[in-house]
Amino acid sequence: MRDYNHDTFVTNSGYAPGFLARARLKQKQAMEQMFEVELSTLRDRISELERENDKLRASIRESLISSPAAKSAEELNIALENITDRIPVSEIIRRVSEKHGVSVQEIKGPRRERHVVEARFKALALAYDLRPDLSLVQIGREFGGRDHTTVLKALRRMGRKLPKSS
């Protein structure tokens, strides 16, 4: 076994070669982990605030819809247009699923039992009514990638006035 002189392995700074590089690497990794944790915390908080914002906007819409002041469909549409953000289709689906006792997955899924189709068609018609900014194709995509003709069928079945084709 060969004897090494400690002095030959010490640099001018007093540390062994590679020690400072390893220390800097560990410090960098620790900082990156700290930033990742902070970033994750901030993302969670943003998501939480967005959910609270959606709930608040939905409750405002509900109060407008159930308000005795909103007597005609025209007044209701004017009131809804004054709200800059629209209710998310996912929120419409969630509420209909709760009311009808079916899951969101069932509404978006392929099941064709009568109670599921009924809930799905009601949600499709509500999405069409509450989201005039979305096309039939976009609404269909929100419901598990359904075709626009499925949205048309739901509107017919729910007695809605159908859009005029151009």
Beta strands, then each sheet from edge to edge (+ up, - down):
end
